[in-house]
Amino acid sequence: MRNILAVILTLFCANVFSQNTEVELIPKPQSIELKTGSFKIDKNTTIYFEPEFEIAENFLQDFLQSGAGFSLKKASEKEANIIFEKDASQPSEGYLLDISNLKISVKASDASGAFYAVQTLRQLLPPELEKSLAPKERNKSFLIPQLTITDFPKFQYRGMHLDVSRHFFDKEFVKKYIANLALLKMNKFHWHLTDDQGWRIEIKKYPELTAKGAFREETRIGHYEDKPELYDGKRYGGFYTQEDIKEVVAFAATQNVTIIPEIEMPGHAQAAISSYPELGCTGKQIPVATTWGVFEDIFCPKEETFTFLENVLSEVIPLFPGEYIHIGGDEAPKLRWKNCAHCQKLIKDKNLKDENGLQSYFIHRIEEFVNSKGKKIIGWDEILEGGLAPNATVMSWRGMQGGIDAARQKHEVIMTPVSHCYFDYYQSENLDEPVAIGGFLPLKKVYSFNPIPDELNAEEAKYILGAQANLWTEYIPTEKQVEYMVFPRALAISEVTWSGPSTNFEKDYPDFFSRVEDFMKRLDALNINYANYLYEIEGKILKVDGKIFYELTTPTKGKEIRYSINNSKVEVYSKPILIEKDSKITANVFKNGEKLGRNFSEEIKYHKGITAEISLNIPPNPAYAAGGKEALINGISGSDKRYGDKEWLGFWGDDLEITIDLGKQMEVHSIKTRFFNSPGVWIYSPKEFSISCENADGKKVSYLKNIKLEDQNKISVQVDLVENFSLKTRYIKIKVPNYGMIPDGLQGAGHKAWTFIDEIIVE
């Protein structure tokens, strides 16, 4: 009897300790070997840390004390159950983690590697430990699986940004934001502290910067493009004292995160000029900006301005121990400089080419000062214009090209393109999403990001330090909304920068998404208000042998899709749906008979172009190419209110030529499309364009028309290219010249305009 009980007890213990069927970690380690069995942690577990791994030790002890109610007893290296030892053979920030049934061994070459090993152990422990539970709710022991992990980061710079100028967030929330980065093994926090709408850091030599510049009289309501313009009439603002800054910096050090402060110059300076008007070219009093956008009042490059900025930086630099100071350099309109006698004289005296050369001179002077204080500057990719400062690091945001150019000039680069890294963009096509600036950046696209462009060779690629995701807060007034926009997309950027870009997206993304679903439990425990799109449905048009089908997918495994077409009987989705006429499809995700997530619906216009082939002379910009060229003839129209979806395609500054091949000669009576028009975000419908229809031989033109667009005030400009006209054609060619450069006095002045085009309907 005793032997039988022993066998039963052995089997029971094996089951209890073998929680090792799967390990869900984000970011994914470089190598993981799962074994049989578990290691138990309880109040009797002992631990040893190398003295220089103090940050890792303090974090682990505090984490267990808060969540489990006990910390681990210290022991010698020989006697401890958990051992953190120094091993110079490990890569920088990397670690070797080996868990057996008797002990946990961690080897790291530096404090960062030990800290990240702790973050991995943290994710191996139950999510409930993220909470501060009452004593009676706490477990007495925890099991973690036996395994061996070899891990290190792909990129040395793994960052997240937060704009606190447009909307202000107090120091406690900033600390929470930083702590969440540490969980994901991210090591840089870019703190955007000054802008047109608010100056957020105390400068003792210039008290008006916070007494006045930190507050605006009111704030624009709704989107920048909404008409009429509405304001809330409420004074708004806030700032961090230098003691607040020190507190946040000290906290970041406990999370192994380096803070990079940004003090904007020469543009985005209206709050500073409002406080001290003599810093501008006109010397006139101006208000702190109450709306969003880019403003013409920028720092005037005169000696008193440089004295001011050097004094400001002299107070900022000692507060931040990291090697970088971000000085902005982006979106600096030159109209004030063009009309300023001092600026024009300076251009002549310094033998500068133009106002871009003057901006380069400005940045060079600031860099020399920052370098004299033992720091390096980072600037947005506009600092390339007019010549790059000698030691500057470039943050490439307008695309990848700025980073490519800088790397080829042997300058260090941080990739943060709008196409993959701007978390203020919409992450879903659902119309009930909170208002965002525009654009469309779903989790899937963030995960697809590769910070190293194909254009760079191996030597040039060494200058790509890593990547950063940005959160600009014009339309993000609350802490909850910050979290909603950041998570779960931060999980994707953390994996891209730590684990490295996917080499097999079709295989890697489902695996990542499965881990995201599991990770939500930890986000819940941390009380993070993440966006939950786990149970969304995605629809896609398929063309097979001249027929049109509609495919429905949902990213999580083990779910069922039920759908209806044109209000017919609800069916379980098993294969793509044949589309032969105008169709409205509705669908939902189910698990075990329970509906999950939001309702899905799509309307498909079945027209003659839907089975055609389409070609473009240029691809859409990567930031606005989610649907690819097929989006223009897939029967699905874009949103009436925003350009941030898969159906609107965006082209920046290029003339567009579209060719639609109907496959054979067809009778056509109508061709329609529409252009988005939103000057506040640099999007302009074309002034004119042309359409031609050609016979099957591709030579004889059967129809040609040049069209001028008169009404540029609507948000979407509907165009009837061919209406109530009967012709036979095979090829439809549409030429859309870009609007051109945006004039002075308008948002984006001096930059190329965007062209956005929607479905081309052929009937």
C-alpha positions in Angstrom: 0.0 0.0 0.0 2.8 2.4 0.9 4.5 1.7 -2.5 1.3 2.5 -4.4 0.9 5.7 -2.5 4.5 6.6 -3.3 3.9 6.0 -7.0 0.7 8.1 -6.9 2.5 10.9 -5.0 5.4 10.8 -7.5 3.0 11.1 -10.5 1.1 13.9 -8.8 4.3 15.9 -8.1 5.5 15.4 -11.6 2.2 16.9 -12.9 2.4 19.8 -10.5 6.0 20.6 -11.3 5.8 20.2 -15.1 4.3 23.5 -16.3 6.6 23.3 -19.3 4.5 22.6 -22.3 5.0 26.2 -23.5 6.8 29.3 -22.4 5.3 32.7 -23.5 7.9 35.4 -23.4 7.9 38.9 -25.0 10.3 39.8 -26.4 11.2 36.3 -27.5 14.7 35.1 -26.4 17.3 34.3 -29.0 17.4 30.7 -27.9 15.3 28.7 -25.6 15.5 25.0 -24.7 12.6 23.7 -22.7 13.1 20.8 -20.3 11.0 18.5 -18.1 10.2 19.6 -14.6 10.1 22.9 -12.6 11.9 24.9 -10.0 10.1 26.0 -6.9 10.5 29.5 -5.4 9.3 30.2 -1.9 10.4 32.1 1.2 13.2 29.5 1.9 14.8 30.0 -1.5 18.2 31.6 -1.2 20.0 33.9 -3.7 23.4 35.3 -4.5 24.2 38.3 -6.7 27.5 39.7 -7.8 27.9 43.1 -6.1 27.8 45.0 -9.4 24.4 43.5 -10.2 22.7 45.5 -7.5 20.0 46.9 -9.8 18.9 43.4 -10.8 18.9 42.2 -7.2 16.9 45.1 -5.9 14.3 44.8 -8.6 13.8 41.0 -8.0 13.6 41.4 -4.2 11.2 44.3 -4.5 9.1 42.5 -7.0 8.7 39.4 -4.8 8.2 41.4 -1.7 5.4 43.4 -3.3 3.6 40.5 -5.1 4.4 37.5 -2.9 5.0 39.1 0.5 8.5 37.7 0.9 12.0 38.4 -0.4 14.8 35.9 -0.9 17.4 35.1 1.7 21.0 35.9 0.8 23.5 33.1 0.7 27.0 32.5 -0.6 27.6 31.7 -4.2 28.2 28.0 -3.3 25.1 27.6 -1.1 22.5 29.8 -2.9 19.6 28.3 -4.9 19.6 31.2 -7.3 23.0 32.5 -8.5 23.8 35.6 -10.6 27.4 35.5 -11.6 29.6 37.6 -13.8 30.7 36.0 -17.0 32.8 38.1 -19.4 32.0 35.8 -22.3 28.4 36.9 -22.4 27.5 39.6 -24.9 26.7 43.1 -23.7 23.2 43.2 -22.2 22.9 39.5 -22.7 22.6 36.6 -20.3 22.6 32.8 -20.0 19.7 31.5 -17.8 19.7 27.9 -16.8 16.9 26.5 -14.6 17.1 23.0 -13.2 15.1 21.4 -10.4 17.8 22.3 -7.9 18.9 25.8 -8.8 18.7 28.8 -11.1 22.0 29.9 -12.7 22.3 33.3 -14.4 25.5 34.4 -16.1 25.9 38.0 -17.4 28.8 40.2 -18.4 27.2 43.4 -17.2 24.5 44.8 -14.9 22.1 45.2 -17.9 22.3 41.6 -18.7 21.6 40.6 -15.1 18.6 43.0 -15.1 17.2 41.5 -18.3 17.6 38.0 -16.9 15.4 39.2 -14.0 12.8 40.5 -16.4 12.7 37.0 -18.0 12.3 35.4 -14.6 9.5 37.9 -13.9 7.6 36.8 -17.0 8.1 33.1 -16.0 6.4 33.8 -12.7 2.6 34.1 -12.4 1.0 37.5 -13.6 -0.7 37.8 -10.2 2.7 38.8 -8.7 2.4 42.1 -10.6 -0.2 43.2 -8.1 0.2 44.1 -4.5 -2.1 41.4 -3.0 -3.4 41.2 0.5 -1.6 38.6 2.6 -4.4 36.1 2.5 -4.6 36.2 -1.3 -0.9 35.5 -1.8 0.5 32.1 -2.8 3.3 30.7 -0.7 5.3 29.2 -3.5 5.7 29.4 -7.3 6.8 27.0 -10.0 8.8 28.1 -13.0 9.8 25.6 -15.8 13.2 24.1 -16.2 14.8 25.5 -19.3 18.0 27.1 -20.7 17.8 30.5 -22.4 20.6 32.2 -24.2 19.6 35.8 -24.9 20.9 39.2 -26.0 19.5 42.2 -27.9 19.7 42.6 -31.6 19.9 46.4 -31.3 21.6 48.5 -28.6 19.0 51.3 -28.8 15.4 50.1 -28.0 13.3 53.1 -27.3 9.9 54.6 -26.6 9.0 58.3 -26.8 6.3 60.3 -24.9 5.3 63.9 -25.8 4.2 65.7 -22.6 4.0 69.1 -24.3 0.7 68.8 -26.1 -0.8 67.1 -23.1 0.9 66.9 -19.7 1.3 63.7 -17.6 2.5 63.8 -14.0 5.7 62.3 -12.8 4.0 59.2 -11.3 2.5 58.2 -14.6 5.8 58.9 -16.3 7.4 56.5 -13.9 4.8 53.8 -14.7 5.4 54.4 -18.4 9.2 53.8 -17.8 8.5 50.7 -15.7 6.5 49.2 -18.5 9.4 49.7 -20.9 11.7 47.8 -18.5 9.4 44.8 -18.5 9.9 44.6 -22.3 13.7 45.0 -22.1 13.5 48.5 -23.7 16.3 50.7 -22.5 15.7 54.3 -23.8 12.9 56.7 -22.9 12.7 59.8 -25.1 11.0 62.6 -23.0 9.7 65.3 -25.3 9.6 68.3 -22.9 9.1 71.4 -24.9 7.0 72.5 -27.9 4.6 75.2 -29.1 1.8 74.2 -26.8 3.8 74.0 -23.5 7.2 74.2 -21.9 7.4 71.4 -19.3 10.8 71.7 -17.5 11.8 74.2 -14.8 14.7 76.4 -15.8 15.7 78.5 -12.8 17.4 81.2 -14.8 14.3 81.7 -16.9 11.2 81.4 -14.6 8.8 82.7 -17.2 9.3 79.5 -19.2 7.1 77.7 -16.6 5.2 80.6 -15.1 3.9 81.5 -18.6 5.2 79.0 -21.2 3.9 76.0 -19.4 0.2 77.1 -19.7 -2.1 77.8 -22.7 -5.3 79.7 -22.4 -7.4 77.0 -24.0 -7.2 73.9 -26.2 -8.7 73.0 -29.6 -11.5 70.4 -29.4 -11.8 67.6 -31.9 -9.6 67.0 -34.9 -7.5 69.7 -36.5 -9.6 69.5 -39.7 -12.9 69.8 -38.0 -14.9 72.9 -39.0 -15.9 75.1 -37.4 -13.0 75.4 -35.0 -14.0 74.8 -31.4 -12.0 75.4 -28.2 -12.7 74.4 -24.6 -12.1 77.8 -23.0 -10.1 76.2 -20.2 -6.6 77.1 -19.1 -4.3 74.1 -19.4 -0.8 73.2 -18.4 1.8 71.9 -16.0 5.5 71.3 -15.6 8.1 69.3 -13.8 10.4 70.9 -11.3 14.0 70.0 -11.4 13.4 67.9 -8.3 10.7 66.1 -10.1 13.1 65.4 -13.0 15.7 64.1 -10.6 13.1 61.8 -9.0 12.1 60.4 -12.4 15.7 60.0 -13.6 16.6 58.1 -10.3 13.6 55.8 -10.8 14.5 55.1 -14.4 18.0 54.0 -13.2 16.3 51.3 -11.1 14.6 50.1 -14.3 17.8 50.1 -16.4 16.3 52.8 -18.6 18.2 55.9 -19.8 16.2 59.1 -20.3 16.8 61.3 -23.4 15.4 64.7 -22.9 14.3 66.8 -25.9 14.5 70.6 -25.9 13.1 71.6 -29.3 15.0 74.1 -31.6 14.9 76.1 -33.8 11.3 75.3 -34.5 8.4 74.2 -32.2 9.5 77.1 -30.0 6.3 79.2 -29.6 5.9 78.5 -25.9 9.4 79.7 -25.3 9.0 82.8 -27.5 5.7 83.5 -25.7 7.6 83.7 -22.5 10.5 85.7 -23.9 9.4 87.5 -27.1 13.0 88.8 -27.8 13.9 85.2 -28.8 11.8 85.5 -32.0 12.5 87.4 -35.2 9.7 89.9 -34.8 10.1 90.6 -31.0 6.3 90.7 -30.7 4.3 89.1 -27.9 2.7 85.8 -29.1 0.5 83.3 -27.1 1.4 79.7 -26.2 -0.2 77.8 -29.0 -3.8 76.6 -28.4 -4.1 74.3 -31.4 -1.9 71.7 -33.1 0.4 71.9 -36.1 3.6 73.7 -37.1 4.0 77.4 -36.4 6.1 80.1 -38.1 7.5 81.7 -35.0 10.8 79.9 -34.4 14.0 80.9 -32.6 15.9 83.7 -34.2 19.6 82.8 -34.6 21.0 85.9 -32.8 23.5 85.9 -30.0 21.0 86.5 -27.2 19.1 83.4 -28.5 22.2 81.2 -28.4 23.0 82.6 -24.9 19.5 81.7 -23.8 19.7 78.1 -25.2 23.1 77.5 -23.8 21.9 78.7 -20.3 18.9 76.4 -20.7 21.0 73.4 -21.7 23.4 74.2 -18.9 20.6 73.4 -16.4 19.2 70.5 -18.4 22.4 68.6 -19.0 23.3 67.9 -15.4 19.8 66.5 -14.7 20.2 63.6 -17.2 23.2 61.3 -16.9 22.8 59.7 -20.3 25.0 60.5 -23.2 22.4 62.1 -25.4 20.5 65.4 -25.5 17.8 65.6 -28.2 17.6 69.1 -29.8 14.7 68.5 -32.2 15.5 70.3 -35.5 12.3 69.3 -37.2 9.5 71.2 -38.9 11.1 74.7 -38.7 9.3 77.0 -41.2 11.7 79.5 -42.7 9.3 82.3 -43.4 10.3 84.4 -40.4 14.0 83.9 -41.3 13.4 84.9 -44.9 11.8 88.2 -43.8 14.3 88.9 -41.0 17.1 91.4 -41.7 19.4 89.9 -39.0 18.9 86.3 -40.5 19.6 87.5 -44.0 22.7 89.3 -43.0 23.9 86.3 -41.0 23.4 84.1 -44.1 25.5 86.6 -46.1 28.2 87.1 -43.4 28.6 83.3 -42.8 28.6 82.6 -46.6 25.6 80.3 -46.1 23.7 79.1 -49.1 20.1 79.8 -47.9 17.8 79.3 -44.9 18.6 75.6 -44.8 22.2 76.5 -44.5 21.3 78.8 -41.6 19.5 76.0 -39.8 22.6 73.8 -40.3 24.7 76.7 -38.8 22.2 76.8 -35.9 22.5 73.1 -35.2 26.3 73.2 -35.5 26.6 75.9 -32.8 24.3 74.0 -30.4 26.2 70.7 -31.1 29.5 72.4 -30.2 28.1 73.6 -26.9 26.5 70.2 -26.1 29.8 68.4 -27.0 31.7 70.8 -24.7 29.6 69.5 -21.9 30.5 65.9 -22.6 27.2 65.0 -24.4 26.1 64.1 -27.9 23.1 65.5 -29.8 20.3 63.7 -31.5 18.1 65.4 -34.0 15.2 64.6 -36.3 16.2 63.9 -39.9 15.7 67.5 -40.9 19.1 68.2 -39.4 20.5 66.7 -42.6 19.3 69.7 -44.5 22.1 72.2 -45.2 24.8 69.8 -43.9 24.9 67.5 -40.9 26.6 68.5 -37.7 29.9 66.5 -37.2 28.9 64.3 -34.3 25.1 64.2 -34.5 23.0 61.1 -34.3 20.0 61.2 -36.7 16.5 60.1 -35.7 14.9 59.2 -39.0 11.1 59.9 -38.9 9.9 61.0 -42.3 10.8 57.6 -43.7 13.9 55.5 -43.9 15.8 57.7 -46.4 17.1 60.2 -43.8 18.6 57.2 -41.9 20.1 55.8 -45.1 21.7 59.1 -45.9 23.1 59.6 -42.4 24.5 56.0 -42.2 26.2 56.5 -45.5 27.8 59.6 -44.1 29.0 57.5 -41.1 26.6 59.0 -38.6 24.7 56.9 -36.1 21.0 56.5 -36.7 17.9 55.6 -34.8 15.1 54.5 -37.1 11.6 55.8 -36.2 9.7 56.1 -39.5 6.1 57.2 -39.5 5.3 54.0 -41.5 6.0 51.7 -38.6 6.7 53.6 -35.4 4.1 56.4 -34.9 1.8 55.1 -32.2 -0.4 58.2 -32.5 -1.8 56.7 -35.7 -5.0 54.6 -35.7 -4.5 50.9 -34.9 -7.9 49.7 -36.1 -10.3 50.6 -38.8 -13.2 50.6 -36.4 -15.0 53.9 -36.6 -15.5 54.0 -32.8 -11.7 54.4 -32.3 -10.8 57.5 -30.3 -9.8 60.5 -32.5 -6.2 60.2 -33.7 -4.0 62.3 -35.9 -4.5 60.0 -38.9 -2.7 57.2 -40.6 -3.1 53.5 -40.0 -0.6 51.4 -38.0 -1.9 48.0 -36.8 0.0 45.7 -34.6 0.9 43.5 -37.5 2.6 46.2 -39.4 4.7 47.3 -36.3 5.8 43.6 -36.0 6.9 43.6 -39.7 9.4 46.5 -39.2 13.0 46.0 -40.1 15.2 48.9 -38.9 18.0 48.0 -41.3 17.1 49.1 -44.8 18.0 46.8 -47.7 19.8 49.8 -49.4 22.6 49.7 -46.8 25.6 47.3 -47.1 26.9 45.5 -44.0 29.4 48.2 -43.1 26.8 51.0 -43.4 24.2 49.0 -41.5 26.5 49.1 -38.4 25.5 52.7 -37.9 21.9 51.7 -37.3 21.7 51.7 -33.5 18.2 50.6 -33.3 14.6 51.9 -33.4 12.1 53.9 -31.4 8.3 54.2 -31.3 6.8 57.6 -30.9 3.7 58.8 -29.1 2.7 62.4 -29.9 -0.2 63.5 -27.8 -2.2 66.1 -29.6 -5.3 63.8 -29.4 -4.3 61.9 -26.3 -5.4 63.9 -23.2 -5.5 61.1 -20.6 -3.2 58.5 -19.1 -5.6 55.7 -20.1 -5.5 56.8 -23.7 -1.7 56.9 -23.7 -1.7 53.2 -22.6 -4.4 52.4 -25.2 -2.3 53.8 -28.0 0.9 52.2 -26.8 -0.2 48.7 -25.9 -0.1 46.1 -27.4 2.0 47.8 -30.2 4.9 48.3 -27.7 5.1 44.5 -27.5 5.9 44.4 -31.2 8.5 47.1 -31.2 10.2 45.5 -28.2 10.5 42.2 -30.1 11.7 43.9 -33.3 14.5 45.7 -31.4 15.4 42.9 -28.9 14.8 39.6 -30.8 15.4 41.1 -34.2 13.2 41.6 -37.2 11.2 38.6 -38.4 12.8 36.5 -41.1 9.7 34.4 -41.7 6.7 36.7 -41.2 4.0 34.1 -42.1 5.3 31.8 -39.4 6.6 34.3 -36.8 3.6 36.7 -36.6 1.1 34.0 -35.6 3.5 32.8 -32.9 4.0 36.4 -31.7 0.2 37.0 -31.6 -0.3 33.8 -29.6 2.2 35.2 -27.0 0.4 38.5 -27.1 -2.9 36.8 -26.2 -1.2 35.2 -23.2 0.6 38.4 -22.2 -2.7 40.2 -21.8 -3.1 38.6 -18.4 0.1 40.4 -17.3 -1.1 43.7 -18.7 -4.4 43.2 -16.8 -2.5 42.6 -13.6 -0.5 45.7 -14.2 -3.7 47.7 -14.7 -2.7 48.8 -18.2 -5.5 50.0 -20.4 -4.4 48.2 -23.6 -6.3 48.1 -26.9 -7.8 44.6 -27.3 -8.0 43.5 -31.0 -7.4 39.9 -30.3 -10.8 38.9 -31.6 -11.1 41.2 -34.6 -11.9 40.0 -38.0 -9.9 41.0 -41.1 -11.5 40.8 -44.5 -9.6 40.5 -47.8 -10.5 40.3 -51.5 -9.1 37.3 -53.4 -8.9 37.0 -57.2 -8.9 33.4 -58.4 -9.3 32.5 -62.1 -11.2 35.6 -62.9 -13.6 35.2 -59.9 -13.8 37.3 -56.7 -13.8 35.8 -53.3 -13.8 37.4 -49.8 -11.6 35.8 -47.1 -12.3 36.2 -43.4 -9.5 35.7 -40.8 -9.1 36.3 -37.1 -5.6 36.3 -35.6 -6.1 34.1 -32.6 -6.2 30.3 -32.7 -9.1 28.1 -31.7 -11.9 30.6 -32.7 -14.9 30.3 -35.0 -16.2 32.9 -37.4 -19.9 33.1 -38.2 -21.0 35.3 -41.0 -24.0 36.5 -43.1 -24.0 37.9 -46.6 -26.8 40.4 -47.6 -28.8 39.5 -44.5 -28.9 35.8 -45.4 -28.8 33.0 -42.9 -25.8 33.0 -40.5 -23.2 30.4 -41.4 -20.0 29.1 -40.0 -17.1 30.4 -42.1 -15.0 27.6 -43.6 -13.7 28.9 -46.9 -13.5 32.2 -48.9 -17.0 33.5 -49.9 -17.8 33.9 -53.7 -18.7 37.5 -54.6 -20.8 38.0 -57.7 -22.7 41.1 -56.9 -22.8 44.1 -54.6 -22.5 42.5 -51.1 -22.7 43.4 -47.5 -21.0 40.9 -45.2 -21.4 40.9 -41.4 -19.5 38.5 -39.1 -18.4 37.8 -35.5 -15.8 35.7 -33.7 -17.1 32.9 -31.3 -15.5 30.6 -28.9 -17.5 27.8 -27.3 -20.7 29.5 -28.5 -19.8 32.8 -26.9 -19.4 35.9 -29.0 -16.0 37.7 -28.7 -14.9 41.1 -29.8 -16.7 43.6 -31.9 -19.2 43.2 -34.8 -17.6 43.2 -38.3 -19.1 44.5 -41.5 -17.9 45.2 -45.0 -19.6 46.5 -48.1 -18.3 45.4 -51.5 -19.2 47.2 -54.7 -19.0 44.7 -57.5 -17.9 46.7 -60.6 -16.1 45.9 -63.8 -12.7 47.0 -62.4 -12.7 44.5 -59.6 -11.5 41.6 -61.7 -9.0 43.8 -63.6 -5.2 44.1 -63.2 -3.7 47.3 -62.0 -0.2 48.8 -62.2 1.3 52.0 -60.8 4.3 54.0 -61.9 5.4 54.4 -58.3 4.5 52.4 -55.1 2.5 54.1 -52.4 4.4 55.5 -49.5 5.2 52.8 -47.0 3.3 54.7 -44.3 0.0 54.6 -46.3 0.3 51.4 -48.3 -1.6 48.9 -46.1 -3.9 47.7 -48.9 -1.4 47.7 -51.7 -2.2 48.8 -55.2 -5.1 46.3 -55.3 -6.9 48.6 -52.8 -7.8 50.9 -55.7 -9.9 48.2 -57.4 -11.1 45.8 -54.7 -14.6 47.1 -54.5 -14.1 48.5 -51.0 -14.2 52.3 -50.4 -12.1 54.0 -47.7 -13.5 55.9 -44.7 -15.5 59.1 -45.4 -13.8 60.8 -42.4 -10.2 59.7 -42.2 -7.4 58.5 -44.4 -6.0 56.0 -41.9 -7.2 52.7 -43.3 -6.3 50.0 -45.8 -8.3 51.6 -48.7 -6.8 55.0 -49.0 -3.4 55.0 -50.7 -1.0 57.8 -50.0 1.8 59.2 -52.3 4.2 61.9 -51.1 5.3 64.5 -53.6 5.2 62.2 -56.6 3.2 62.3 -59.8 1.0 59.2 -60.0 0.1 57.2 -63.1 -2.4 54.4 -62.8 -3.1 51.8 -65.5 -6.1 49.4 -65.2 -6.3 46.5 -67.6 -9.8 45.1 -67.8 -8.5 42.0 -69.5 -10.6 42.4 -72.6 -12.5 45.0 -74.5 -15.5 46.1 -72.3 -18.3 48.6 -72.6 -17.8 51.3 -70.0 -20.4 53.9 -68.9 -18.9 55.4 -65.7 -15.6 55.7 -64.0 -15.4 57.3 -60.5 -12.9 57.9 -57.8 -12.2 60.4 -55.0 -9.3 62.2 -53.4 -8.7 63.0 -49.8 -8.3 66.7 -49.0 -6.9 67.7 -45.6 -4.4 70.6 -45.9 -3.9 70.7 -42.1 -2.0 67.4 -42.4 -0.4 68.3 -45.8 -2.9 66.3 -47.9 -4.1 68.0 -51.0 -6.3 66.8 -53.8 -4.7 67.4 -57.2 -5.4 70.7 -59.0 -6.0 68.7 -62.2 -5.5 65.3 -63.7 -6.2 63.4 -66.9 -7.9 60.1 -67.9 -7.6 58.2 -71.1 -9.2 54.9 -72.4 -7.4 52.8 -74.9 -8.4 50.0 -77.2 -7.3 46.4 -76.7 -4.2 47.0 -78.9 -3.1 49.6 -76.4 -2.4 52.2 -79.1 -5.6 53.9 -80.2 -7.1 56.3 -77.6 -10.9 56.1 -77.6 -11.4 58.7 -74.8 -9.2 61.4 -73.3 -10.2 64.0 -70.8 -8.3 66.6 -68.7 -10.1 67.5 -65.5 -9.6 70.5 -63.2 -10.7 70.3 -59.6 -12.3 73.5 -58.5 -13.6 72.7 -55.0 -10.6 72.2 -52.7 -12.5 72.7 -49.5 -14.2 69.3 -49.0 -12.4 66.6 -46.9 -13.0 64.1 -49.8 -13.3 65.3 -53.4 -15.6 63.0 -55.5 -14.7 62.9 -59.1 -16.8 61.5 -62.0 -14.1 60.8 -64.5 -16.5 59.3 -67.1 -20.2 59.7 -66.6 -23.2 58.7 -68.8 -21.0 57.9 -71.7 -20.7 54.7 -73.6 -17.4 53.5 -74.9 -15.5 50.2 -75.4 -12.1 50.0 -73.9 -9.6 47.6 -72.3 -7.1 50.0 -70.7 -7.9 52.9 -68.4 -5.1 55.3 -67.7 -5.2 58.0 -65.0 -2.5 60.6 -64.6 -2.5 62.5 -61.3 0.1 65.3 -60.9 1.1 66.0 -57.3 -0.3 69.3 -55.9 3.3 70.6 -55.5 5.0 72.4 -52.7 2.9 73.7 -49.9 2.9 77.5 -49.9 4.2 79.7 -47.1 1.7 80.4 -44.4 0.1 77.0 -44.5 0.8 73.9 -42.5 3.8 72.0 -44.0 5.0 75.1 -45.9 8.0 74.3 -48.0 7.3 70.5 -48.0 5.8 68.4 -50.8 2.1 67.7 -50.5 0.5 64.3 -50.1 -1.9 62.8 -52.6 -4.5 60.3 -51.3 -6.7 58.3 -53.7 -9.6 55.9 -53.0 -11.4 53.1 -55.0 -11.6 53.6 -58.8 -15.1 52.3 -59.7 -15.7 51.2 -63.3 -19.2 50.5 -64.4 
